Amino acid sequence: MARAMTGAEMVIKALQDQGVEYIFGYPGGAALPIYDEIFQQDKIKHVLVRQELGAVHAAEGYARSTGKVGVVLVTSGPGATNTVTGLTDALCDSIPIVCLTAQVPTHLIGQDAFQECDTVGITRPCTKHNWLVRDVNDLARILHEAFHIARTGRPGPVVIDLPKDVQFATGNYVGPSNIQHKTYKPKLKPEPVGVRDAVDLIASAKRPIFYTGGGVINSGPKASQLLRELVKLTGFPITQTLMGLGAYPTTDRQFLGMLGMHGTYEANMAMHDCDVMINVGARFDDRITGRVDAFSPGSKKIHIDIDPSSINKIIQVDIPILGDVGYTLEEMLRVWKTKSPQLDKAAHKAWWKQIDGWRTRKSLSYKAPNKDVIMPQFALERLQEHTKGRDVYITTDVGQHQMWAAQFLQFDEPNRWMTSGGLGTMGYGVPAAVGVQIAHPKSLTVCVSGDASFLMNMQEMTTAVQYHLPIKVMILNNKYMGMVRQWQQLLHGNRMSESYNESMPDFVKLADAFGATGIRCDKAGQLDEAIDKMIKTPGPVIFDCVVATLANCFPMIPSGKAHNEMILGEATDAEVENAIGAEGKMLV
């Protein structure tokens, strides 16, 4: 039954009806009616960030680690425009976010009013959908629609722009059960014929591989369990994208490591030489495919995806299956068990022998550390050892440290790894850790960052201090924008243009200024003690881990090259030049 209330009251009531527990936001004049309603209730807790971009990244961390929708509330004008990078990040990585942006009163829209901007126009390219609410009686419906659209189909961010007079106006509120979605109906269940054809093709494979992405995690924990069952049932090798880590245990022998630009040798070679590829919830992005016309050239390809626009967008596949990963894997397992297909065990044994041969290259090997210098890979290996068996969540920023974290940290469960994949957003890690820690207050949350990335959103450390969030920020400090420097070294004649951070703060003193704890370590022989102290110290910690300045992240597939054209850590200068090209450039 409809109830009369103000628009601001409707916002809070709708959030409560949607099961929202936390809002990440920053107040301002146009949003004050909603903030006044927040003050007068205690069911929903507000987390005050220090900048609106931090609110979206925190909501992303919350959403990615829980499977719930993250909620953001900001004011008009710069409050709204500051969310754009975060919204784009969430769109690229399929993270469900409902972002409420306040707006000037409707009669001032288009008048260049104070803190007015065309929020709907600005955010249209970086959201699944957005609304400008002009009638308070439409507000409840739009709020509930927003949550439905954000969380279903391929998840993503949505924006609701709320003029101040609509927040004050009185209208009728209806609950979510009264909302009918007539036009937005994502296809969840796959066509049976496609599943049967896929099972037949999988059963005939001699050199198969599962290639899985973030869509498995987005589908929910059941999808990850179904994937594990299917992989074990077939005995096939599996590789995962950066966003897919944890959907299948990375410690299992059938896992070949992450694939793509900085993936393992065995994963990339298996992708190149397979005869049947089963893509489950991944989108064939350029960091995975490399040179499209040389991508897995001799294989038949199956692609399971809930987003119809992703199928045949980049790579033409033989069997497209449109549907939710969970539903599709469930049906695939049912058909498999019904048919009980006979596999070519001899061919699979030979395939595994080939893979084991590739594994002997030990593509993640690196220069042996000594007691005085910390290699970044070694730092992450020790972090893995110290967090083994703990209830831990990892966030990262973007750059070399992100790739090393993906290579050397282990994830046996989904929703434990939060990183910016598609957009590659520096500054993601700290606010994402805030969101994760809010969602999991008793868990260990570690943000692996770089010295350059940390400075992008370091202000959110004060959010962690205010809310007593014991996040641990481990900065792999090499004094460079490491990935930029690596590309300049390899591709631009070692001309390190503007990639050296000549003036950096003292991170220990900075931690003290924030009200956190600062730790510094620059010797490998003291690293274990420092990591142990970081983990066991109460409250937020900034750990300045000073690592080798010029370490490079390998393996590396130069852009525009095929999977079998990797540069490995021990490659000679001649081999690097051959992989990159005589002109010393690569397509980016």
C-alpha positions as CSV (number, residue, x, y, z in Angstrom):
1,M,0.0,0.0,0.0
2,A,1.3,3.5,-0.9
3,R,2.5,5.7,1.9
4,A,2.9,9.5,1.8
5,M,6.4,10.8,2.6
6,T,9.0,13.3,1.3
7,G,11.5,12.4,-1.4
8,A,14.3,12.3,1.2
9,E,12.4,10.0,3.4
10,M,11.7,7.8,0.3
11,V,15.4,7.4,-0.3
12,I,16.1,6.1,3.2
13,K,13.0,3.9,3.2
14,A,13.9,2.4,-0.2
15,L,17.5,1.7,0.9
16,Q,16.2,0.0,4.0
17,D,13.8,-2.1,2.0
18,Q,16.7,-3.1,-0.3
19,G,18.6,-4.3,2.7
20,V,21.3,-1.6,2.6
21,E,23.5,-1.4,5.7
22,Y,26.1,1.1,4.6
23,I,26.3,4.2,2.5
24,F,29.6,5.7,1.4
25,G,29.3,9.4,0.9
26,Y,30.2,13.1,1.3
27,P,27.6,15.8,2.1
28,G,26.9,19.1,0.3
29,G,24.1,21.6,0.0
30,A,22.0,19.9,-2.6
31,A,22.1,16.6,-0.6
32,L,21.3,18.0,2.8
33,P,17.6,16.8,2.9
34,I,18.8,13.2,2.6
35,Y,21.6,13.7,5.1
36,D,19.0,15.1,7.5
37,E,17.0,11.8,7.2
38,I,20.2,9.8,7.7
39,F,20.7,11.6,11.0
40,Q,17.2,10.7,12.2
41,Q,17.5,6.9,11.7
42,D,19.9,4.3,12.9
43,K,19.3,1.3,10.6
44,I,21.7,2.5,7.8
45,K,25.2,3.6,8.7
46,H,26.9,6.3,6.7
47,V,30.7,6.2,6.1
48,L,32.1,9.7,5.6
49,V,34.9,9.5,3.0
50,R,37.3,12.3,2.2
51,Q,36.6,12.7,-1.5
52,E,33.8,11.4,-3.6
53,L,36.0,9.1,-5.8
54,G,36.9,7.4,-2.5
55,A,33.2,6.8,-1.9
56,V,32.8,4.9,-5.1
57,H,36.0,2.8,-4.7
58,A,34.9,2.0,-1.1
59,A,31.5,0.9,-2.4
60,E,33.3,-1.2,-5.0
61,G,35.4,-2.9,-2.4
62,Y,32.3,-3.5,-0.3
63,A,30.3,-4.9,-3.2
64,R,33.1,-7.0,-4.6
65,S,33.9,-8.6,-1.3
66,T,30.2,-9.3,-0.3
67,G,28.3,-9.8,-3.6
68,K,25.9,-7.0,-2.4
69,V,25.2,-3.7,-4.1
70,G,27.4,-0.8,-3.0
71,V,25.7,2.5,-2.3
72,V,27.1,6.0,-2.8
73,L,25.6,9.4,-1.8
74,V,27.2,12.7,-3.0
75,T,26.1,16.2,-3.7
76,S,25.7,18.1,-7.0
77,G,28.3,19.5,-9.3
78,P,31.8,18.6,-8.2
79,G,30.4,15.9,-5.9
80,A,28.9,14.2,-8.9
81,T,31.8,14.7,-11.3
82,N,34.3,13.4,-8.8
83,T,32.5,10.0,-9.0
84,V,33.0,9.6,-12.7
85,T,36.3,7.7,-12.6
86,G,34.9,5.3,-10.0
87,L,31.7,4.7,-12.0
88,T,33.7,4.0,-15.1
89,D,35.9,1.6,-13.1
90,A,32.8,-0.2,-11.8
91,L,31.3,-0.4,-15.3
92,C,34.5,-1.9,-16.7
93,D,34.7,-4.5,-13.9
94,S,31.0,-5.2,-13.6
95,I,30.6,-4.0,-10.0
96,P,27.0,-3.3,-8.8
97,I,26.8,0.3,-7.5
98,V,23.8,2.6,-6.9
99,C,25.1,6.2,-6.9
100,L,22.7,8.8,-5.6
101,T,23.8,12.3,-6.8
102,A,22.0,15.4,-5.5
103,Q,21.1,18.0,-8.0
104,V,20.0,21.7,-7.9
105,P,16.2,22.3,-7.8
106,T,14.4,21.5,-11.0
107,H,13.6,25.1,-11.9
108,L,17.4,25.9,-11.9
109,I,18.4,23.0,-14.1
110,G,19.9,24.5,-17.2
111,Q,20.5,27.9,-15.6
112,D,24.1,27.4,-14.7
113,A,23.2,27.4,-11.1
114,F,25.8,27.1,-8.3
115,Q,27.2,23.5,-8.3
116,E,25.0,22.5,-11.2
117,C,26.2,20.1,-13.9
118,D,24.6,17.8,-16.4
119,T,25.1,14.7,-14.2
120,V,22.9,12.4,-16.4
121,G,24.7,13.5,-19.6
122,I,28.1,13.2,-18.0
123,T,27.5,9.7,-16.5
124,R,25.5,8.2,-19.4
125,P,28.6,6.6,-21.0
126,C,29.9,5.2,-17.7
127,T,26.8,3.6,-16.2
128,K,24.4,0.8,-17.1
129,H,21.6,3.3,-16.7
130,N,20.8,6.6,-15.1
131,W,17.8,8.7,-14.2
132,L,17.0,12.4,-13.5
133,V,14.0,12.4,-11.1
134,R,11.6,15.2,-11.8
135,D,8.5,13.9,-10.1
136,V,8.6,12.7,-6.5
137,N,5.9,10.1,-7.3
138,D,8.4,8.4,-9.6
139,L,11.1,8.2,-7.1
140,A,10.3,5.0,-5.2
141,R,9.9,3.1,-8.5
142,I,13.2,4.5,-9.8
143,L,15.1,3.6,-6.6
144,H,13.9,0.0,-6.7
145,E,14.6,-0.3,-10.4
146,A,18.1,1.0,-9.9
147,F,18.9,-1.8,-7.5
148,H,17.4,-4.4,-9.8
149,I,19.4,-3.1,-12.8
150,A,22.7,-2.8,-10.8
151,R,22.7,-6.3,-9.5
152,T,21.1,-8.4,-12.3
153,G,22.4,-9.4,-15.7
154,R,25.9,-8.1,-16.1
155,P,26.2,-6.1,-12.9
156,G,27.3,-2.5,-13.0
157,P,26.8,1.0,-11.7
158,V,23.7,3.2,-12.0
159,V,23.1,6.8,-11.1
160,I,20.0,8.5,-9.8
161,D,20.1,12.3,-10.0
162,L,17.9,13.9,-7.3
163,P,17.0,17.6,-7.5
164,K,16.7,19.3,-4.1
165,D,13.1,20.2,-4.5
166,V,12.2,16.6,-5.3
167,Q,13.9,15.6,-2.0
168,F,11.6,18.1,-0.2
169,A,8.4,17.3,-2.1
170,T,5.8,14.9,-0.7
171,G,4.6,11.9,-2.7
172,N,3.5,8.3,-2.5
173,Y,6.1,5.5,-1.6
174,V,5.7,2.0,-2.8
175,G,7.8,-1.0,-1.8
176,P,9.9,-3.2,-4.1
177,S,7.3,-5.9,-4.4
178,N,5.1,-3.4,-6.3
179,I,7.6,-2.7,-9.0
180,Q,7.3,-4.5,-12.4
181,H,10.3,-4.5,-14.8
182,K,8.7,-4.6,-18.3
183,T,11.7,-3.9,-20.5
184,Y,14.8,-5.0,-18.6
185,K,14.8,-8.8,-18.5
186,P,18.3,-10.2,-18.8
187,K,18.4,-13.8,-20.0
188,L,19.6,-16.0,-17.2
189,K,19.0,-19.6,-18.4
190,P,20.9,-20.8,-21.5
191,E,19.4,-22.4,-24.6
192,P,19.6,-26.2,-24.0
193,V,20.9,-26.9,-27.6
194,G,23.9,-24.7,-27.0
195,V,24.7,-26.5,-23.7
196,R,24.5,-29.9,-25.4
197,D,26.7,-28.7,-28.3
198,A,29.2,-27.4,-25.8
199,V,29.3,-30.6,-23.9
200,D,29.9,-32.6,-27.1
201,L,32.7,-30.3,-28.1
202,I,34.3,-30.4,-24.7
203,A,34.2,-34.2,-24.7
204,S,35.9,-34.4,-28.0
205,A,38.8,-32.1,-27.0
206,K,42.4,-33.3,-27.0
207,R,44.1,-30.1,-25.8
208,P,41.4,-28.3,-23.8
209,I,41.5,-25.4,-21.4
210,F,39.1,-23.5,-19.2
211,Y,39.5,-19.8,-19.5
212,T,37.5,-18.1,-16.7
213,G,36.8,-14.5,-15.6
214,G,35.1,-12.2,-13.2
215,G,31.7,-13.3,-14.5
216,V,32.0,-16.5,-12.4
217,I,32.5,-14.5,-9.2
218,N,29.7,-12.0,-10.1
219,S,27.3,-14.9,-10.6
220,G,27.7,-15.8,-6.9
221,P,29.4,-18.5,-4.8
222,K,27.4,-21.3,-6.3
223,A,28.9,-20.6,-9.7
224,S,32.4,-21.0,-8.3
225,Q,31.5,-24.3,-6.7
226,L,29.9,-25.5,-10.0
227,L,33.1,-24.5,-11.9
228,R,35.2,-26.4,-9.5
229,E,33.0,-29.5,-9.9
230,L,33.2,-29.3,-13.7
231,V,37.0,-28.8,-13.8
232,K,37.5,-31.7,-11.5
233,L,35.1,-33.9,-13.5
234,T,36.9,-33.3,-16.8
235,G,40.4,-33.2,-15.4
236,F,41.1,-30.2,-17.7
237,P,43.6,-27.4,-17.0
238,I,42.2,-24.0,-16.1
239,T,43.5,-20.4,-16.2
240,Q,41.9,-17.3,-14.9
241,T,41.9,-13.6,-15.7
242,L,43.0,-10.9,-13.2
243,M,39.3,-10.4,-12.2
244,G,38.6,-14.1,-12.0
245,L,41.2,-15.0,-9.4
246,G,39.7,-17.1,-6.6
247,A,36.8,-18.5,-8.6
248,Y,38.9,-21.7,-8.8
249,P,41.6,-22.4,-6.2
250,T,44.9,-21.0,-7.3
251,T,46.8,-23.6,-5.2
252,D,45.3,-26.5,-7.1
253,R,47.5,-28.4,-9.6
254,Q,45.0,-28.0,-12.5
255,F,45.4,-24.2,-12.2
256,L,48.0,-23.0,-14.6
257,G,48.3,-19.5,-13.2
258,M,46.9,-16.2,-14.4
259,L,47.0,-15.6,-18.2
260,G,47.5,-12.6,-20.3
261,M,50.1,-9.8,-20.5
262,H,51.7,-10.8,-17.2
263,G,50.4,-14.3,-17.0
264,T,52.5,-17.4,-16.6
265,Y,54.3,-19.1,-19.5
266,E,52.3,-22.3,-19.1
267,A,48.9,-20.5,-19.1
268,N,49.7,-18.4,-22.1
269,M,51.2,-21.3,-24.1
270,A,48.3,-23.5,-23.3
271,M,45.9,-20.9,-24.5
272,H,47.9,-20.5,-27.7
273,D,48.1,-24.3,-28.4
274,C,44.7,-25.5,-27.2
275,D,42.2,-27.2,-29.5
276,V,39.1,-26.4,-27.4
277,M,38.8,-23.3,-25.2
278,I,35.9,-22.9,-22.8
279,N,35.5,-19.2,-21.9
280,V,33.4,-18.9,-18.8
281,G,32.4,-15.4,-17.8
282,A,35.4,-13.5,-19.5
283,R,35.3,-10.9,-22.2
284,F,38.3,-11.5,-24.4
285,D,39.9,-8.1,-23.5
286,D,43.1,-6.9,-25.1
287,R,45.3,-7.7,-22.1
288,I,44.3,-11.4,-22.5
289,T,44.1,-11.8,-26.3
290,G,47.2,-10.0,-27.4
291,R,47.2,-10.0,-31.2
292,V,43.7,-10.9,-32.1
293,D,44.4,-12.6,-35.4
294,A,47.0,-14.8,-33.6
295,F,44.9,-15.6,-30.5
296,S,44.5,-19.3,-29.9
297,P,44.6,-19.9,-33.7
298,G,43.8,-23.6,-33.9
299,S,41.0,-23.8,-31.3
300,K,37.3,-24.2,-31.3
301,K,35.9,-21.7,-28.9
302,I,32.9,-21.8,-26.4
303,H,31.9,-18.5,-24.8
304,I,29.5,-18.4,-21.8
305,D,28.4,-14.8,-21.0
306,I,25.3,-13.0,-19.6
307,D,26.1,-9.9,-21.7
308,P,25.0,-10.4,-25.3
309,S,27.2,-7.5,-26.5
310,S,30.3,-9.3,-25.3
311,I,29.8,-12.4,-27.5
312,N,31.5,-12.2,-30.9
313,K,32.5,-8.6,-30.1
314,I,36.3,-9.3,-30.2
315,I,36.8,-13.0,-30.9
316,Q,34.5,-15.0,-33.1
317,V,33.4,-18.1,-31.2
318,D,32.0,-21.5,-32.4
319,I,29.4,-22.0,-29.7
320,P,28.0,-18.9,-28.0
321,I,26.0,-19.4,-24.9
322,L,24.0,-16.5,-23.6
323,G,23.1,-16.9,-19.9
324,D,24.1,-16.6,-16.3
325,V,27.3,-18.5,-15.5
326,G,25.7,-20.3,-12.6
327,Y,22.6,-21.5,-14.5
328,T,24.8,-22.5,-17.4
329,L,27.3,-24.5,-15.5
330,E,24.5,-26.2,-13.6
331,E,22.9,-27.3,-16.8
332,M,26.3,-28.3,-18.3
333,L,27.0,-30.5,-15.4
334,R,23.6,-32.1,-15.7
335,V,24.0,-32.9,-19.4
336,W,27.6,-34.1,-18.8
337,K,26.5,-36.5,-16.1
338,T,23.6,-37.7,-18.2
339,K,25.7,-38.4,-21.3
340,S,28.8,-39.7,-19.4
341,P,31.1,-38.9,-22.3
342,Q,34.2,-40.9,-23.0
343,L,37.3,-38.6,-22.9
344,D,40.5,-39.2,-24.9
345,K,42.7,-40.0,-21.9
346,A,45.8,-40.6,-23.9
347,A,45.6,-37.2,-25.6
348,H,44.9,-35.5,-22.3
349,K,47.9,-37.3,-20.7
350,A,50.1,-36.0,-23.6
351,W,48.6,-32.5,-23.1
352,W,49.4,-32.4,-19.4
353,K,52.9,-33.6,-20.2
354,Q,53.3,-30.7,-22.5
355,I,52.0,-28.3,-19.9
356,D,54.3,-29.7,-17.3
357,G,57.2,-29.1,-19.7
358,W,56.1,-25.5,-20.0
359,R,56.0,-25.3,-16.2
360,T,59.6,-26.2,-16.0
361,R,60.5,-22.8,-17.4
362,K,59.5,-21.3,-13.9
363,S,58.4,-18.1,-15.6
364,L,57.8,-16.4,-12.2
365,S,61.4,-16.8,-11.1
366,Y,63.3,-13.7,-10.2
367,K,66.7,-12.6,-9.1
368,A,67.5,-14.2,-5.8
369,P,67.2,-11.7,-2.9
370,N,70.0,-10.9,-0.6
371,K,69.8,-9.7,3.0
372,D,70.2,-6.0,2.1
373,V,67.8,-5.7,-0.9
374,I,64.1,-6.5,-1.0
375,M,62.9,-7.9,-4.3
376,P,59.2,-7.0,-4.7
377,Q,58.3,-10.6,-5.6
378,F,60.0,-11.8,-2.5
379,A,58.1,-9.3,-0.4
380,L,54.8,-10.7,-1.7
381,E,55.9,-14.3,-1.2
382,R,56.6,-13.4,2.4
383,L,53.2,-11.7,2.7
384,Q,51.6,-14.8,1.3
385,E,53.4,-16.9,3.9
386,H,52.4,-14.6,6.8
387,T,48.7,-14.5,5.7
388,K,48.3,-18.2,4.9
389,G,45.4,-19.7,6.8
390,R,44.1,-16.3,7.9
391,D,40.7,-14.8,7.1
392,V,42.2,-12.3,4.6
393,Y,41.0,-9.9,1.9
394,I,43.5,-8.3,-0.5
395,T,43.0,-5.0,-2.4
396,T,45.6,-3.5,-4.7
397,D,46.3,-0.4,-6.6
398,V,47.5,-0.5,-10.2
399,G,51.0,-1.1,-11.6
400,Q,53.8,-3.5,-11.2
401,H,52.8,-4.3,-7.6
402,Q,49.3,-5.3,-8.8
403,M,50.7,-7.8,-11.3
404,W,53.2,-9.2,-8.7
405,A,50.3,-9.6,-6.2
406,A,48.3,-11.5,-8.8
407,Q,51.3,-13.7,-9.6
408,F,52.5,-14.5,-6.0
409,L,49.5,-14.3,-3.7
410,Q,47.1,-17.2,-3.6
411,F,43.3,-17.1,-3.6
412,D,41.3,-20.3,-3.0
413,E,38.0,-18.6,-2.5
414,P,36.1,-16.0,-4.6
415,N,35.5,-12.4,-3.4
416,R,38.9,-12.2,-1.6
417,W,40.7,-10.2,-4.3
418,M,39.7,-6.7,-5.1
419,T,41.6,-4.8,-7.9
420,S,40.9,-2.5,-10.7
421,G,41.1,-4.5,-13.9
422,G,39.5,-3.0,-17.0
423,L,40.1,0.7,-16.2
424,G,43.4,0.2,-14.3
425,T,42.7,3.0,-11.8
426,M,45.6,4.1,-9.6
427,G,44.3,5.1,-6.2
428,Y,41.7,2.3,-6.0
429,G,43.4,0.2,-3.3
430,V,43.1,2.2,-0.1
431,P,39.4,3.3,-0.4
432,A,38.5,-0.2,-1.6
433,A,40.2,-1.6,1.5
434,V,38.0,0.8,3.6
435,G,34.9,-0.7,2.0
436,V,36.1,-4.3,2.5
437,Q,37.0,-3.7,6.1
438,I,33.6,-2.1,6.7
439,A,32.0,-5.3,5.3
440,H,34.3,-7.7,7.2
441,P,35.3,-5.9,10.4
442,K,36.9,-9.0,12.0
443,S,39.0,-10.0,8.9
444,L,42.5,-9.0,7.9
445,T,42.4,-6.5,5.0
446,V,45.7,-5.8,3.2
447,C,46.1,-3.2,0.5
448,V,49.1,-3.9,-1.7
449,S,50.1,-0.5,-3.1
450,G,52.9,1.4,-4.9
451,D,54.4,4.6,-3.8
452,A,52.8,6.5,-6.7
453,S,49.4,4.8,-6.4
454,F,49.1,5.4,-2.7
455,L,49.4,9.1,-3.1
456,M,46.4,9.2,-5.4
457,N,43.9,8.6,-2.6
458,M,45.9,8.5,0.6
459,Q,43.4,10.9,2.2
460,E,41.1,7.9,2.8
461,M,43.5,6.8,5.6
462,T,41.8,9.3,7.8
463,T,38.5,7.5,7.0
464,A,40.1,4.3,8.2
465,V,41.3,6.1,11.4
466,Q,37.9,7.7,12.1
467,Y,36.0,4.4,11.8
468,H,38.7,2.3,13.5
469,L,39.3,0.2,10.5
470,P,42.5,-1.8,10.9
471,I,43.5,-1.9,7.2
472,K,47.1,-2.7,6.4
473,V,48.6,-0.8,3.5
474,M,51.8,-2.4,2.2
475,I,53.6,0.0,-0.1
476,L,56.1,-1.6,-2.5
477,N,58.2,1.6,-2.7
478,N,60.5,1.6,-5.7
479,K,60.5,5.5,-6.1
480,Y,59.2,5.1,-9.6
481,M,55.9,4.7,-11.4
482,G,57.1,1.2,-11.9
483,M,55.1,0.0,-14.9
484,V,55.5,3.2,-16.7
485,R,59.3,3.0,-16.1
486,Q,59.4,-0.6,-17.3
487,W,57.7,0.3,-20.6
488,Q,60.0,3.3,-21.0
489,Q,63.0,1.0,-20.4
490,L,61.9,-1.7,-22.8
491,L,60.1,0.3,-25.5
492,H,61.5,3.9,-25.4
493,G,65.2,3.5,-25.3
494,N,65.5,3.7,-21.5
495,R,64.3,7.3,-21.6
496,M,62.5,7.5,-18.2
497,S,60.5,10.6,-18.9
498,E,58.7,11.9,-15.8
499,S,58.3,8.4,-14.2
500,Y,60.7,9.0,-11.2
501,N,59.1,10.3,-8.0
502,E,61.9,12.6,-7.0
503,S,60.1,14.1,-4.0
504,M,58.2,11.6,-1.8
505,P,56.9,11.9,1.7
506,D,58.2,10.0,4.7
507,F,55.5,7.4,4.9
508,V,56.2,6.6,8.5
509,K,55.8,10.2,9.5
510,L,52.7,10.5,7.2
511,A,51.1,7.5,9.0
512,D,51.7,9.2,12.3
513,A,50.1,12.4,11.0
514,F,47.1,10.4,9.9
515,G,46.8,8.9,13.4
516,A,47.9,5.5,12.0
517,T,51.0,3.4,12.6
518,G,54.0,3.6,10.3
519,I,56.6,0.9,9.7
520,R,59.6,1.0,7.4
521,C,61.8,-1.8,6.1
522,D,64.5,-1.8,3.5
523,K,66.4,-5.0,4.2
524,A,65.3,-8.5,3.2
525,G,66.7,-9.9,6.4
526,Q,64.2,-7.8,8.5
527,L,61.2,-8.3,6.2
528,D,59.5,-11.1,8.1
529,E,59.6,-9.2,11.4
530,A,58.2,-6.1,9.7
531,I,55.3,-8.0,8.0
532,D,54.5,-9.7,11.3
533,K,54.4,-6.3,13.0
534,M,52.2,-4.9,10.3
535,I,49.6,-7.7,10.7
536,K,49.6,-7.7,14.5
537,T,49.6,-4.0,15.1
538,P,46.1,-2.8,16.1
539,G,44.5,-0.1,13.9
540,P,45.4,1.2,10.4
541,V,49.0,0.6,9.4
542,I,51.2,2.1,6.5
543,F,54.1,-0.2,5.8
544,D,56.8,1.4,3.7
545,C,58.5,-1.6,2.1
546,V,61.4,-0.3,0.2
547,V,62.1,-2.6,-2.7
548,A,64.6,-2.9,-5.6
549,T,64.3,0.2,-7.7
550,L,64.5,-1.2,-11.2
551,A,62.9,-4.6,-10.9
552,N,60.7,-5.5,-13.9
553,C,57.5,-7.6,-14.0
554,F,57.8,-10.7,-16.1
555,P,56.6,-12.6,-18.0
556,M,55.3,-9.9,-20.3
557,I,53.5,-10.1,-23.7
558,P,54.1,-6.9,-25.6
559,S,50.9,-5.4,-26.9
560,G,50.1,-6.6,-30.4
561,K,52.0,-9.8,-29.9
562,A,50.7,-13.4,-29.6
563,H,50.7,-15.5,-26.5
564,N,53.8,-17.5,-27.6
565,E,55.8,-14.3,-28.0
566,M,56.4,-13.7,-24.3
567,I,59.4,-11.9,-22.8
568,L,60.6,-13.9,-19.8
569,G,62.7,-12.7,-16.9
570,E,65.9,-14.3,-18.2
571,A,65.5,-13.1,-21.7
572,T,68.5,-11.6,-23.4
573,D,68.5,-8.1,-24.9
574,A,68.4,-9.6,-28.4
575,E,65.4,-11.7,-27.4
576,V,63.6,-8.7,-26.0
577,E,64.3,-6.7,-29.2
578,N,63.0,-9.5,-31.3
579,A,59.8,-9.8,-29.2
580,I,59.2,-6.1,-29.3
581,G,60.3,-5.4,-32.9
582,A,63.2,-3.8,-34.5
583,E,61.5,-0.4,-34.4
584,G,61.5,-0.6,-30.6
585,K,57.8,0.2,-30.3
586,M,54.7,-1.8,-29.7
587,L,51.1,-1.2,-30.3
588,V,49.2,0.2,-27.3
